[in-house]
Every structure is written in C-alpha cells, then in structure tokens.
Amino acid sequence: MTALDWTLLIVAGGLGAGGRYLLDARIMRGRRDAFPLGIAVVNVLGSFLLGVLTGLGPAIAPVWVSVLGVGVLGGFTTFSTVSVDSVLLAQRGRRDWAWMNLLATLVVCLVAAALGLLLGGLFPR
C-alpha cells in the first residue's frame, strides 16, 4: 500500500466510526436503559455490507476492498461495544437481554454476512 492508500484507510476508518455513532444515536434517541438496538443494527448492516464487498471479489481493486472493508466497515462495526453493552445489561439485572445481545448479534451477523456474500457473488465479475 502506498502512503495515499494508508491515508485513505485511516480516514475511512474515522468516517465509519462517525457513521456508527450517528446511526446508533439516531436509533437510541430517547431509549435510555433499553436494549442496545442501535449497535445491533450497525453490526448487522456492517456484516451484510462486508459480505457484499467480499462477494464482489476481484471486481473491485484490492486497495478499495481494504479501504472500504477494513476502513469504513471496520470503523463502522464494533464487537467491543457489544461486549460492554452486554456486561452493562447483566450488571443492571438484565441477564436475559445480555445473552440475547451476545447470541443474537453473533447469529444474525453471520446470516447477514452470508446473505451479503451471496448477493455480492451474483454480480458479474
């Protein structure tokens, strides 16, 4: 990767993280102490989009796969927030929501990624 590619990757990561914050805040507005639906939506959407991007394979230049996949979508999705949200839910006595958050995130994100790979693979190369 060139210096420009690295710069694009870093900026893309920041844009992805900013997008995550904005979407999560929008979904969770007025929903204090509720199930962390915003981060769940972010992670499912990000998993699906990364699946599509990966499924497109050689149709996209490798540097752009890195910038979009690692940068934008890597900054957009977050496992650490799912982990912290789950611990906080458990500490508030909502162990049912904590387990649902962990397990549903895993299962639904896997399904979303698989669907994205299928969809990405349908495009002509």
All heavy atoms as an XYZ file, in Angstrom:
914
protein
N       0.844     -1.188      0.000
C       0.000      0.000      0.000
C       0.881      1.240      0.000
O       1.898      1.280      0.684
C      -0.922      0.013      1.225
C      -2.028     -1.016      1.191
S      -3.159     -0.963      2.613
C      -4.106      0.493      2.261
N       0.433      2.232     -0.710
C       1.162      3.489     -0.764
C       0.766      4.363      0.425
O      -0.192      4.057      1.151
C       0.836      4.242     -2.063
O      -0.535      4.649     -2.014
C       1.084      3.376     -3.297
N       1.470      5.469      0.584
C       1.147      6.417      1.652
C      -0.277      6.961      1.468
O      -1.021      7.141      2.444
C       2.159      7.549      1.685
N      -0.667      7.194      0.212
C      -2.024      7.673     -0.063
C      -3.056      6.615      0.328
O      -4.092      6.940      0.926
C      -2.178      8.040     -1.541
C      -3.584      8.483     -1.957
C      -4.024      9.716     -1.182
C      -3.624      8.737     -3.452
N      -2.773      5.348      0.020
C      -3.683      4.269      0.387
C      -3.864      4.198      1.903
O      -4.980      4.033      2.398
C      -3.167      2.921     -0.129
C      -3.114      2.843     -1.646
O      -3.811      3.625     -2.319
O      -2.350      1.992     -2.148
N      -2.762      4.318      2.639
C      -2.818      4.294      4.099
C      -3.632      5.476      4.628
O      -4.431      5.328      5.552
C      -1.419      4.311      4.718
C      -0.794      2.966      4.722
C       0.177      2.500      3.890
C      -1.105      1.878      5.604
N       0.480      1.193      4.189
C      -0.293      0.790      5.242
C      -2.007      1.726      6.655
C      -0.343     -0.436      5.895
C      -2.050      0.500      7.302
C      -1.232     -0.557      6.918
N      -3.439      6.626      4.026
C      -4.193      7.808      4.440
C      -5.683      7.598      4.203
O      -6.511      7.904      5.071
C      -3.696      9.049      3.675
O      -2.295      9.206      3.931
C      -4.439     10.301      4.096
N      -6.024      7.062      3.036
C      -7.431      6.765      2.736
C      -8.010      5.764      3.731
O      -9.148      5.912      4.189
C      -7.566      6.226      1.316
C      -7.357      7.220      0.181
C      -7.337      6.494     -1.161
C      -8.423      8.298      0.196
N      -7.234      4.751      4.073
C      -7.678      3.733      5.031
C      -7.969      4.353      6.393
O      -9.000      4.074      7.011
C      -6.616      2.640      5.157
C      -6.936      1.496      6.112
C      -8.025      0.615      5.541
C      -5.684      0.680      6.370
N      -7.082      5.219      6.843
C      -7.255      5.864      8.153
C      -8.462      6.794      8.155
O      -9.283      6.772      9.087
C      -5.959      6.605      8.540
C      -4.849      5.582      8.813
C      -6.177      7.517      9.737
C      -3.454      6.169      8.851
N      -8.593      7.591      7.112
C      -9.748      8.492      7.009
C     -11.037      7.682      6.918
O     -12.042      8.025      7.556
C      -9.587      9.435      5.796
C     -10.869     10.202      5.513
C      -8.426     10.403      6.024
N     -11.019      6.603      6.150
C     -12.201      5.750      6.011
C     -12.611      5.161      7.355
O     -13.809      5.079      7.666
C     -11.933      4.644      4.997
N     -11.633      4.752      8.172
C     -11.953      4.228      9.497
C     -12.643      5.268     10.357
O     -13.606      4.968     11.075
N     -12.168      6.501     10.270
C     -12.806      7.583     11.024
C     -14.220      7.849     10.543
O     -15.137      8.082     11.343
N     -14.415      7.812      9.226
C     -15.756      8.010      8.681
C     -16.705      6.892      9.114
O     -17.864      7.141      9.448
C     -15.704      8.099      7.156
C     -15.035      9.350      6.592
C     -14.882      9.226      5.074
C     -15.819     10.593      6.964
N     -16.193      5.659      9.116
C     -17.014      4.535      9.558
C     -17.404      4.668     11.021
O     -18.558      4.447     11.395
N     -16.445      5.053     11.863
C     -16.732      5.224     13.294
C     -17.735      6.357     13.509
O     -18.639      6.243     14.344
C     -15.439      5.496     14.054
N     -17.578      7.431     12.751
C     -18.540      8.528     12.851
C     -19.931      8.103     12.416
O     -20.932      8.460     13.049
N     -19.991      7.321     11.344
C     -21.277      6.795     10.887
C     -21.933      5.904     11.926
O     -23.149      5.964     12.131
N     -21.112      5.083     12.585
C     -21.638      4.212     13.656
C     -22.253      5.059     14.758
O     -23.362      4.795     15.228
C     -20.530      3.335     14.232
C     -20.990      2.544     15.446
C     -19.871      1.768     16.107
N     -18.903      2.657     16.686
C     -17.578      2.511     16.566
N     -17.076      1.528     15.860
N     -16.777      3.355     17.139
N     -21.541      6.076     15.184
C     -22.029      6.940     16.260
C     -23.352      7.589     15.876
O     -24.307      7.591     16.651
C     -20.985      8.005     16.605
C     -21.497      8.990     17.614
C     -21.515      8.683     18.972
C     -22.014     10.216     17.214
C     -22.023      9.566     19.902
C     -22.526     11.110     18.124
C     -22.524     10.783     19.470
O     -23.035     11.673     20.382
N     -23.408      8.151     14.663
C     -24.619      8.849     14.230
C     -25.815      7.908     14.115
O     -26.919      8.238     14.572
C     -24.371      9.546     12.890
C     -23.399     10.724     12.930
C     -23.109     11.218     11.518
C     -23.927     11.840     13.814
N     -25.621      6.732     13.519
C     -26.733      5.790     13.360
C     -27.192      5.255     14.714
O     -28.398      5.206     14.992
C     -26.341      4.634     12.434
C     -27.436      3.608     12.140
C     -28.681      4.279     11.548
C     -26.913      2.530     11.205
N     -26.250      4.895     15.574
C     -26.599      4.405     16.906
C     -27.348      5.481     17.689
O     -28.380      5.196     18.306
C     -25.333      3.972     17.656
C     -25.621      3.503     19.067
O     -26.596      2.745     19.268
O     -24.866      3.888     19.982
N     -26.848      6.708     17.655
C     -27.502      7.799     18.388
C     -28.912      8.046     17.866
O     -29.846      8.282     18.645
C     -26.661      9.069     18.289
N     -29.068      7.953     16.571
C     -30.389      8.183     15.960
C     -31.383      7.100     16.400
O     -32.516      7.388     16.761
C     -30.242      8.175     14.446
C     -31.508      8.321     13.701
C     -31.646      9.714     13.222
N     -32.815      9.815     12.369
C     -33.534     10.895     12.300
N     -33.177     11.951     12.990
N     -34.576     10.943     11.533
N     -30.954      5.861     16.357
C     -31.837      4.752     16.738
C     -32.143      4.766     18.234
O     -33.269      4.498     18.652
C     -31.218      3.403     16.318
C     -31.205      3.285     14.793
C     -31.971      2.226     16.941
C     -30.417      2.106     14.258
N     -31.156      5.111     19.045
C     -31.314      5.029     20.501
C     -31.845      6.313     21.138
O     -32.014      6.367     22.353
C     -29.980      4.641     21.142
C     -29.505      3.248     20.769
S     -30.677      1.938     21.160
C     -30.617      1.976     22.945
N     -32.123      7.327     20.334
C     -32.616      8.598     20.877
C     -33.852      8.356     21.741
O     -34.833      7.767     21.301
C     -32.956      9.548     19.737
C     -33.424     10.918     20.233
C     -33.645     11.904     19.122
N     -32.352     12.216     18.523
C     -32.142     12.323     17.222
N     -33.119     12.144     16.373
N     -30.952     12.621     16.760
N     -33.766      8.785     22.997
C     -34.888      8.659     23.921
C     -35.094      7.267     24.491
O     -36.085      7.019     25.159
N     -34.150      6.367     24.279
C     -34.302      4.982     24.730
C     -33.251      4.646     25.783
O     -32.449      3.768     25.604
C     -34.150      4.031     23.546
C     -35.166      4.217     22.463
C     -34.873      3.270     21.343
N     -34.686      1.939     21.900
C     -35.254      0.837     21.454
N     -35.993      0.894     20.397
N     -35.041     -0.316     22.023
N     -33.217      5.316     26.851
C     -32.229      5.062     27.901
C     -32.513      3.730     28.591
O     -33.657      3.337     28.758
C     -32.260      6.182     28.934
C     -31.961      7.541     28.316
C     -31.237      8.415     29.300
N     -31.083      9.759     28.799
C     -30.086     10.144     28.011
N     -29.192      9.298     27.641
N     -30.007     11.387     27.606
N     -31.455      3.047     28.981
C     -31.559      1.757     29.674
C     -32.363      0.726     28.892
O     -32.974     -0.165     29.457
C     -32.150      1.921     31.075
C     -31.213      2.674     31.986
O     -29.982      2.581     31.789
O     -31.692      3.364     32.905
N     -32.362      0.866     27.583
C     -33.081     -0.077     26.735
C     -32.082     -1.044     26.094
O     -30.873     -0.869     26.191
C     -33.851      0.682     25.648
N     -32.609     -2.054     25.443
C     -31.772     -2.981     24.688
C     -30.982     -2.177     23.659
O     -31.538     -1.301     22.991
C     -32.653     -4.022     23.998
C     -31.876     -5.054     23.249
C     -31.325     -6.127     23.916
C     -31.682     -4.940     21.884
C     -30.590     -7.088     23.232
C     -30.957     -5.884     21.196
C     -30.407     -6.963     21.877
N     -29.687     -2.453     23.489
C     -28.834     -1.673     22.581
C     -29.111     -1.985     21.098
O     -28.259     -2.497     20.368
C     -27.423     -2.065     23.003
C     -27.561     -3.422     23.593
C     -28.922     -3.453     24.231
N     -30.290     -1.628     20.657
C     -30.717     -1.919     19.289
C     -29.857     -1.201     18.247
O     -29.594     -1.738     17.174
C     -32.187     -1.537     19.119
C     -32.802     -1.823     17.760
C     -32.780     -3.319     17.468
C     -34.233     -1.284     17.714
N     -29.419      0.011     18.566
C     -28.629      0.781     17.606
C     -27.354      0.066     17.190
O     -27.053     -0.041     15.988
N     -26.601     -0.438     18.151
C     -25.355     -1.150     17.840
C     -25.659     -2.468     17.144
O     -24.921     -2.898     16.256
C     -24.504     -1.353     19.107
C     -23.963      0.001     19.594
C     -23.371     -2.327     18.875
C     -23.054      0.723     18.609
N     -26.759     -3.107     17.506
C     -27.141     -4.352     16.824
C     -27.406     -4.074     15.341
O     -26.925     -4.816     14.466
C     -28.368     -4.966     17.491
N     -28.136     -3.015     15.049
C     -28.421     -2.653     13.658
C     -27.127     -2.333     12.915
O     -26.909     -2.781     11.782
C     -29.409     -1.465     13.591
C     -29.492     -0.885     12.186
C     -30.785     -1.888     14.084
N     -26.253     -1.574     13.555
C     -24.963     -1.217     12.952
C     -24.177     -2.472     12.590
O     -23.653     -2.602     11.472
C     -24.148     -0.322     13.918
C     -22.682     -0.300     13.556
C     -24.706      1.088     13.935
N     -24.076     -3.413     13.511
C     -23.276     -4.610     13.273
C     -23.882     -5.524     12.212
O     -23.157     -6.106     11.406
C     -23.029     -5.358     14.576
C     -21.990     -4.673     15.425
O     -21.072     -4.028     14.918
N     -22.125     -4.781     16.734
N     -25.197     -5.642     12.189
C     -25.848     -6.467     11.162
C     -25.663     -5.814      9.792
O     -25.289     -6.485      8.822
C     -27.338     -6.689     11.490
C     -28.066     -7.345     10.328
C     -27.486     -7.529     12.754
N     -25.894     -4.523      9.712
C     -25.722     -3.809      8.448
C     -24.265     -3.890      7.969
O     -24.001     -4.179      6.801
C     -26.145     -2.346      8.606
C     -25.973     -1.449      7.382
C     -26.803     -1.960      6.207
C     -26.358     -0.014      7.746
N     -23.334     -3.672      8.883
C     -21.920     -3.749      8.526
C     -21.508     -5.138      8.073
O     -20.736     -5.282      7.116
N     -22.020     -6.169      8.732
C     -21.709     -7.546      8.341
C     -22.248     -7.848      6.951
O     -21.570     -8.473      6.125
C     -22.305     -8.534      9.350
O     -21.704     -8.374     10.609
N     -23.461     -7.395      6.684
C     -24.052     -7.601      5.368
C     -23.237     -6.887      4.285
O     -22.895     -7.475      3.258
C     -25.502     -7.102      5.356
C     -26.135     -7.147      4.001
C     -26.546     -8.354      3.453
C     -26.308     -5.991      3.265
C     -27.127     -8.408      2.189
C     -26.884     -6.031      2.000
C     -27.295     -7.240      1.462
N     -22.915     -5.628      4.529
C     -22.161     -4.851      3.534
C     -20.763     -5.421      3.306
O     -20.283     -5.452      2.167
C     -22.088     -3.384      3.949
C     -23.419     -2.636      3.932
C     -23.252     -1.231      4.499
C     -24.016     -2.612      2.540
N     -20.117     -5.896      4.360
C     -18.802     -6.516      4.192
C     -18.932     -7.820      3.407
O     -18.076     -8.148      2.587
C     -18.124     -6.766      5.541
C     -16.698     -7.297      5.472
C     -15.792     -6.367      4.661
C     -16.139     -7.490      6.868
N     -20.024     -8.554      3.626
C     -20.271     -9.758      2.844
C     -20.441     -9.432      1.368
O     -19.876    -10.105      0.503
N     -21.210     -8.383      1.065
C     -21.391     -7.964     -0.330
C     -20.044     -7.585     -0.935
O     -19.687     -8.035     -2.032
C     -22.381     -6.785     -0.446
C     -22.373     -6.202     -1.859
C     -23.786     -7.208     -0.049
N     -19.301     -6.764     -0.223
C     -17.994     -6.312     -0.713
C     -17.057     -7.485     -0.958
O     -16.407     -7.575     -2.007
C     -17.379     -5.344      0.304
C     -16.048     -4.716     -0.054
C     -16.181     -3.810     -1.268
C     -15.512     -3.927      1.133
N     -17.014     -8.420     -0.046
C     -16.166     -9.597     -0.186
C     -16.667    -10.480     -1.327
O     -15.869    -11.031     -2.089
C     -16.125    -10.397      1.129
O     -15.682     -9.525      2.175
C     -15.196    -11.580      1.041
N     -17.972    -10.608     -1.447
C     -18.552    -11.418     -2.517
C     -18.261    -10.872     -3.899
O     -18.215    -11.618     -4.875
N     -18.064     -9.575     -3.995
C     -17.733     -8.976     -5.289
C     -16.343     -9.386     -5.753
O     -16.055     -9.373     -6.948
C     -17.832     -7.453     -5.212
C     -19.242     -6.901     -5.063
C     -19.200     -5.402     -4.789
C     -20.075     -7.192     -6.292
N     -15.492     -9.772     -4.786
C     -14.168    -10.307     -5.088
C     -13.342     -9.460     -6.019
O     -13.148     -8.273     -5.785
N     -12.871    -10.059     -7.101
C     -11.937     -9.372     -7.990
C     -12.559     -8.236     -8.800
O     -11.862     -7.557     -9.532
C     -11.430    -10.481     -8.909
C     -12.417    -11.576     -8.806
C     -13.088    -11.447     -7.475
N     -13.856     -8.016     -8.670
C     -14.490     -6.918     -9.402
C     -14.053     -5.558     -8.854
O     -14.241     -4.541     -9.503
C     -16.012     -7.047     -9.321
N     -13.489     -5.547     -7.663
C     -13.043     -4.303     -7.031
C     -11.551     -4.418     -6.763
O     -11.070     -5.463     -6.304
C     -13.798     -4.064     -5.705
C     -15.298     -3.945     -5.967
C     -13.302     -2.801     -5.018
C     -16.122     -3.813     -4.731
N     -10.825     -3.341     -6.995
C      -9.381     -3.324     -6.749
C      -9.106     -3.635     -5.277
O      -9.821     -3.142     -4.396
C      -8.800     -1.969     -7.114
N      -8.083     -4.444     -4.991
C      -7.788     -4.827     -3.613
C      -7.611     -3.648     -2.657
O      -8.018     -3.726     -1.504
C      -6.491     -5.624     -3.740
C      -6.495     -6.149     -5.132
C      -7.200     -5.109     -5.954
N      -7.035     -2.566     -3.122
C      -6.844     -1.424     -2.233
C      -8.195     -0.850     -1.803
O      -8.370     -0.446     -0.656
C      -5.935     -0.339     -2.861
C      -6.616      0.352     -4.029
C      -5.503      0.663     -1.813
N      -9.186     -0.865     -2.710
C     -10.503     -0.350     -2.347
C     -11.259     -1.317     -1.442
O     -12.047     -0.891     -0.596
C     -11.312      0.003     -3.598
C     -10.811      1.284     -4.175
C     -10.083      1.433     -5.312
C     -10.925      2.576     -3.596
N      -9.752      2.746     -5.484
C     -10.254      3.475     -4.449
C     -11.523      3.071     -2.444
C     -10.174      4.841     -4.188
C     -11.450      4.430     -2.179
C     -10.786      5.301     -3.035
N     -11.020     -2.605     -1.604
C     -11.595     -3.577     -0.668
C     -11.059     -3.294      0.729
O     -11.804     -3.311      1.713
C     -11.294     -5.027     -1.107
C     -11.725     -6.015     -0.040
C     -11.984     -5.341     -2.430
N      -9.774     -2.981      0.829
C      -9.181     -2.656      2.128
C      -9.742     -1.353      2.689
O     -10.118     -1.277      3.856
C      -7.660     -2.539      2.020
O      -7.100     -3.770      1.696
N      -9.784     -0.330      1.856
C     -10.271      0.975      2.323
C     -11.728      0.875      2.774
O     -12.095      1.366      3.844
C     -10.092      2.058      1.231
C     -10.845      3.328      1.591
C      -8.616      2.357      1.010
N     -12.558      0.223      1.967
C     -13.976      0.116      2.308
C     -14.251     -0.931      3.381
O     -15.032     -0.692      4.306
C     -14.788     -0.208      1.047
C     -14.764      0.857     -0.044
C     -15.456      0.340     -1.303
C     -15.396      2.137      0.436
N     -13.610     -2.097      3.257
C     -13.869     -3.185      4.202
C     -13.215     -2.975      5.552
O     -13.880     -2.960      6.588
N     -11.899     -2.790      5.533
C     -11.171     -2.610      6.799
C     -11.405     -1.209      7.356
O     -11.644     -1.031      8.549
C      -9.657     -2.856      6.596
C      -8.879     -2.563      7.865
C      -9.415     -4.281      6.130
N     -11.360     -0.212      6.462
C     -11.501      1.172      6.912
C     -12.920      1.520      7.309
O     -13.249      1.592      8.493
N     -13.781      1.711      6.312
C     -15.141      2.173      6.594
C     -15.910      1.168      7.449
O     -16.424      1.499      8.518
C     -15.920      2.455      5.284
C     -17.375      2.785      5.580
C     -15.278      3.597      4.512
N     -15.999     -0.080      6.981
C     -16.825     -1.057      7.703
C     -16.171     -1.536      8.993
O     -16.869     -1.857      9.954
C     -17.177     -2.220      6.781
C     -18.053     -1.805      5.584
C     -18.237     -2.964      4.622
C     -19.383     -1.247      6.050
N     -14.832     -1.569      9.027
C     -14.142     -1.895     10.276
C     -14.368     -0.828     11.333
O     -14.532     -1.115     12.519
N     -14.385      0.433     10.904
C     -14.682      1.524     11.834
C     -16.153      1.584     12.202
O     -16.526      2.008     13.287
N     -17.002      1.154     11.278
C     -18.449      1.210     11.478
C     -18.922      0.159     12.478
O     -19.685      0.456     13.389
C     -19.143      1.021     10.129
C     -20.634      1.159     10.148
C     -21.232      2.379     10.425
C     -21.445      0.079      9.854
C     -22.611      2.518     10.428
C     -22.824      0.202      9.846
C     -23.405      1.425     10.132
N     -18.475     -1.072     12.310
C     -18.925     -2.155     13.192
C     -18.070     -2.189     14.457
O     -16.979     -1.653     14.499
C     -18.845     -3.517     12.481
O     -17.499     -3.737     12.072
C     -19.762     -3.556     11.271
N     -18.595     -2.847     15.480
C     -17.860     -2.874     16.744
C     -18.252     -4.064     17.604
O     -19.406     -4.206     17.989
C     -18.078     -1.572     17.538
O     -17.469     -1.698     18.813
C     -19.534     -1.231     17.709
N     -17.282     -4.919     17.866
C     -17.503     -6.025     18.790
C     -17.350     -5.555     20.232
O     -18.053     -6.026     21.124
C     -16.521     -7.164     18.503
C     -16.667     -8.321     19.437
C     -17.738     -9.190     19.318
C     -15.751     -8.532     20.450
C     -17.885    -10.253     20.191
C     -15.894     -9.597     21.330
C     -16.969    -10.453     21.200
N     -16.447     -4.620     20.447
C     -16.191     -4.155     21.818
C     -17.429     -3.506     22.428
O     -17.710     -3.695     23.616
C     -15.007     -3.190     21.852
O     -15.234     -2.086     21.006
N     -18.188     -2.766     21.649
C     -19.391     -2.139     22.186
C     -20.439     -3.179     22.524
O     -21.129     -3.065     23.546
C     -19.947     -1.102     21.192
O     -18.925     -0.137     20.924
C     -21.170     -0.400     21.737
N     -20.558     -4.213     21.715
C     -21.484     -5.309     22.031
C     -21.091     -5.944     23.364
O     -21.936     -6.213     24.211
C     -21.494     -6.370     20.906
C     -22.284     -7.602     21.322
C     -22.050     -5.792     19.626
N     -19.798     -6.152     23.545
C     -19.307     -6.767     24.786
C     -19.620     -5.891     25.992
O     -20.145     -6.368     27.009
C     -17.798     -7.001     24.691
O     -17.498     -7.829     23.603
N     -19.300     -4.618     25.904
C     -19.544     -3.702     27.024
C     -21.038     -3.566     27.287
O     -21.481     -3.607     28.446
C     -18.896     -2.325     26.754
C     -19.362     -1.287     27.762
C     -17.383     -2.443     26.776
N     -21.833     -3.403     26.228
C     -23.283     -3.304     26.410
C     -23.833     -4.543     27.105
O     -24.703     -4.445     27.969
C     -23.991     -3.130     25.063
C     -23.882     -1.721     24.509
O     -23.520     -0.794     25.262
O     -24.169     -1.556     23.303
N     -23.317     -5.715     26.751
C     -23.789     -6.957     27.365
C     -23.437     -7.008     28.847
O     -24.263     -7.408     29.676
C     -23.205     -8.163     26.632
O     -23.669     -8.177     25.298
N     -22.237     -6.598     29.195
C     -21.836     -6.564     30.610
C     -22.702     -5.570     31.375
O     -23.177     -5.853     32.479
C     -20.334     -6.227     30.749
C     -19.981     -5.933     32.193
C     -19.482     -7.369     30.203
N     -22.935     -4.389     30.796
C     -23.761     -3.388     31.469
C     -25.194     -3.878     31.652
O     -25.803     -3.640     32.704
C     -23.742     -2.075     30.681
C     -22.409     -1.335     30.674
C     -22.465     -0.128     29.741
C     -22.008     -0.913     32.078
N     -25.733     -4.563     30.646
C     -27.071     -5.134     30.788
C     -27.105     -6.140     31.935
O     -28.030     -6.135     32.755
C     -27.503     -5.808     29.485
C     -27.900     -4.891     28.341
C     -28.011     -5.679     27.038
C     -29.215     -4.181     28.641
N     -26.105     -7.008     32.007
C     -26.042     -8.006     33.087
C     -25.928     -7.321     34.445
O     -26.575     -7.733     35.411
C     -24.872     -8.952     32.854
N     -25.119     -6.272     34.535
C     -24.965     -5.553     35.802
C     -26.262     -4.885     36.241
O     -26.506     -4.723     37.429
C     -23.859     -4.497     35.693
C     -22.473     -5.078     35.667
C     -21.395     -4.014     35.489
O     -21.661     -2.889     35.064
N     -20.168     -4.382     35.802
N     -27.090     -4.501     35.284
C     -28.383     -3.881     35.603
C     -29.461     -4.926     35.866
O     -30.638     -4.596     35.985
C     -28.819     -2.955     34.469
C     -27.996     -1.694     34.361
C     -28.655     -0.645     33.489
N     -29.035     -1.087     32.172
C     -28.344     -0.853     31.053
N     -27.223     -0.193     31.096
N     -28.796     -1.288     29.895
N     -29.052     -6.200     35.929
C     -30.003     -7.262     36.211
C     -30.744     -7.769     34.992
O     -31.706     -8.521     35.121
N     -30.326     -7.375     33.809
C     -30.967     -7.819     32.574
C     -30.102     -8.859     31.887
O     -29.691     -8.702     30.751
C     -31.219     -6.618     31.643
C     -32.198     -5.592     32.157
C     -33.551     -6.158     32.606
N     -34.156     -7.119     31.715
C     -35.234     -6.906     30.999
N     -35.865     -5.762     31.073
N     -35.714     -7.840     30.211
N     -29.856     -9.962     32.586
C     -29.030    -11.032     32.018
C     -29.670    -11.638     30.771
O     -28.980    -12.068     29.857
C     -28.752    -12.094     33.066
C     -27.719    -11.657     34.074
C     -27.321    -12.807     34.979
N     -26.114    -12.519     35.723
C     -26.034    -11.742     36.780
N     -27.117    -11.126     37.218
N     -24.888    -11.561     37.404
N     -31.004    -11.645     30.737
C     -31.691    -12.157     29.546
C     -31.348    -11.316     28.319
O     -31.021    -11.844     27.260
C     -33.207    -12.206     29.779
C     -33.794    -10.877     30.257
O     -33.033     -9.996     30.721
O     -35.031    -10.725     30.198
N     -31.386     -9.996     28.470
C     -31.027     -9.115     27.362
C     -29.543     -9.225     27.025
O     -29.161     -9.134     25.863
C     -31.362     -7.671     27.695
C     -32.812     -7.320     27.546
C     -33.849     -8.166     27.264
C     -33.373     -6.028     27.689
N     -35.020     -7.474     27.226
C     -34.762     -6.159     27.485
C     -32.853     -4.781     27.980
C     -35.626     -5.073     27.548
C     -33.715     -3.701     28.040
C     -35.080     -3.857     27.820
N     -28.711     -9.404     28.052
C     -27.267     -9.526     27.811
C     -26.974    -10.747     26.941
O     -26.235    -10.653     25.953
C     -26.520     -9.628     29.138
N     -27.558    -11.877     27.296
C     -27.344    -13.092     26.499
C     -27.952    -12.950     25.111
O     -27.362    -13.374     24.112
C     -27.909    -14.320     27.203
C     -26.983    -14.821     28.263
C     -27.179    -14.763     29.614
C     -25.715    -15.426     28.062
N     -26.090    -15.292     30.262
C     -25.174    -15.716     29.331
C     -24.958    -15.747     26.934
C     -23.935    -16.318     29.504
C     -23.721    -16.341     27.102
C     -23.222    -16.622     28.375
N     -29.132    -12.351     25.050
C     -29.760    -12.152     23.747
C     -28.884    -11.236     22.879
O     -28.720    -11.492     21.681
C     -31.153    -11.543     23.899
C     -31.872    -11.444     22.570
S     -33.598    -10.955     22.706
C     -33.444     -9.269     23.225
N     -28.323    -10.211     23.475
C     -27.456     -9.295     22.730
C     -26.254    -10.044     22.153
O     -25.926     -9.897     20.969
C     -26.998     -8.152     23.637
C     -26.289     -7.054     22.885
O     -26.675     -6.690     21.783
N     -25.251     -6.521     23.482
N     -25.607    -10.849     22.974
C     -24.430    -11.593     22.509
C     -24.786    -12.629     21.441
O     -24.178    -12.669     20.378
C     -23.756    -12.297     23.690
C     -22.997    -11.406     24.666
C     -22.573    -12.214     25.881
C     -21.797    -10.776     23.985
N     -25.757    -13.453     21.752
C     -26.093    -14.556     20.842
C     -26.778    -14.077     19.566
O     -26.448    -14.537     18.471
C     -26.954    -15.588     21.568
C     -26.262    -16.278     22.752
C     -27.239    -17.185     23.482
C     -25.040    -17.039     22.302
N     -27.701    -13.139     19.704
C     -28.391    -12.638     18.515
C     -27.423    -11.888     17.613
O     -27.494    -12.017     16.387
C     -29.556    -11.737     18.918
N     -26.501    -11.122     18.191
C     -25.514    -10.419     17.377
C     -24.693    -11.425     16.579
O     -24.496    -11.262     15.370
C     -24.599     -9.531     18.250
O     -25.391     -8.509     18.856
C     -23.501     -8.894     17.428
N     -24.223    -12.470     17.236
C     -23.421    -13.479     16.557
C     -24.207    -14.139     15.423
O     -23.761    -14.166     14.274
C     -22.939    -14.541     17.553
C     -22.218    -15.733     16.933
C     -20.913    -15.287     16.278
C     -21.966    -16.805     17.963
N     -25.385    -14.642     15.728
C     -26.159    -15.397     14.742
C     -26.646    -14.502     13.608
O     -26.469    -14.821     12.424
C     -27.347    -16.117     15.423
C     -28.286    -16.720     14.398
C     -26.835    -17.179     16.382
N     -27.231    -13.372     13.941
C     -27.799    -12.507     12.905
C     -26.697    -11.905     12.037
O     -26.857    -11.784     10.821
C     -28.705    -11.420     13.527
C     -29.223    -10.468     12.478
C     -29.873    -12.071     14.262
N     -25.558    -11.556     12.638
C     -24.451    -11.017     11.832
C     -23.873    -12.081     10.903
O     -23.496    -11.776      9.764
C     -23.373    -10.422     12.720
S     -23.836     -8.825     13.429
N     -23.795    -13.324     11.350
C     -23.338    -14.405     10.472
C     -24.291    -14.594      9.294
O     -23.862    -14.742      8.148
C     -23.204    -15.714     11.255
C     -21.994    -15.832     12.162
C     -22.102    -17.083     13.025
C     -20.716    -15.855     11.353
N     -25.574    -14.582      9.565
C     -26.565    -14.722      8.499
C     -26.478    -13.531      7.541
O     -26.506    -13.700      6.316
C     -27.988    -14.869      9.079
C     -29.054    -14.760      8.002
C     -28.120    -16.194      9.833
N     -26.354    -12.329      8.082
C     -26.253    -11.131      7.240
C     -25.011    -11.183      6.359
O     -25.063    -10.850      5.169
C     -26.242     -9.869      8.105
N     -23.888    -11.613      6.931
C     -22.653    -11.733      6.149
C     -22.813    -12.769      5.037
O     -22.391    -12.548      3.903
C     -21.484    -12.095      7.056
N     -23.443    -13.896      5.358
C     -23.659    -14.939      4.350
C     -24.566    -14.438      3.226
O     -24.290    -14.668      2.047
C     -24.264    -16.188      5.002
N     -25.624    -13.729      3.584
C     -26.503    -13.161      2.561
C     -25.759    -12.133      1.709
O     -25.939    -12.076      0.488
C     -27.729    -12.513      3.211
C     -28.738    -13.476      3.827
C     -29.818    -12.706      4.585
C     -29.360    -14.352      2.759
N     -24.915    -11.334      2.352
C     -24.107    -10.370      1.611
C     -23.153    -11.047      0.649
O     -22.994    -10.610     -0.501
N     -22.513    -12.119      1.097
C     -21.621    -12.877      0.208
C     -22.384    -13.439     -0.982
O     -21.902    -13.396     -2.116
C     -20.950    -14.017      0.978
C     -19.767    -13.622      1.852
C     -19.428    -14.734      2.825
C     -18.569    -13.288      0.982
N     -23.573    -13.970     -0.713
C     -24.401    -14.494     -1.810
C     -24.769    -13.384     -2.795
O     -24.633    -13.551     -4.004
C     -25.680    -15.130     -1.261
C     -25.538    -16.509     -0.648
C     -26.837    -16.919      0.030
C     -25.161    -17.520     -1.714
N     -25.218    -12.272     -2.265
C     -25.611    -11.160     -3.127
C     -24.410    -10.620     -3.901
O     -24.498    -10.393     -5.106
C     -26.244    -10.039     -2.305
C     -26.724     -8.830     -3.096
C     -27.825     -9.224     -4.062
C     -27.212     -7.742     -2.163
N     -23.295    -10.443     -3.231
C     -22.082     -9.969     -3.900
C     -21.618    -10.905     -4.987
O     -21.105    -10.482     -6.022
N     -21.802    -12.193     -4.767
C     -21.398    -13.192     -5.756
C     -22.299    -13.243     -6.979
O     -21.942    -13.815     -7.992
N     -23.470    -12.631     -6.897
C     -24.401    -12.620     -8.029
C     -24.015    -11.599     -9.091
O     -24.442    -11.690    -10.225
C     -25.815    -12.344     -7.545
C     -26.445    -13.410     -6.663
C     -27.841    -12.956     -6.179
C     -26.566    -14.725     -7.404
N     -23.244    -10.586     -8.685
C     -22.839     -9.564     -9.650
C     -21.818    -10.123    -10.614
O     -20.924    -10.868    -10.231
C     -22.250     -8.342     -8.922
C     -23.271     -7.547     -8.181
C     -23.451     -7.721     -6.808
C     -24.079     -6.634     -8.832
C     -24.385     -6.999     -6.109
C     -25.027     -5.909     -8.146
C     -25.187     -6.082     -6.787
N     -21.936     -9.775    -11.890
C     -20.937    -10.265    -12.856
C     -19.560     -9.706    -12.550
O     -19.426     -8.590    -12.093
C     -21.461     -9.757    -14.201
C     -22.463     -8.713    -13.891
C     -22.931     -8.923    -12.489
N     -18.543    -10.520    -12.813
C     -17.181    -10.098    -12.497
C     -16.434     -9.743    -13.721
O     -16.409    -10.183    -14.731
C     -16.454    -11.194    -11.745
C     -17.151    -11.411    -10.430
C     -16.534    -12.483     -9.629
N     -17.339    -12.538     -8.411
C     -17.146    -13.340     -7.447
N     -16.193    -14.191     -7.489
N     -17.903    -13.328     -6.395
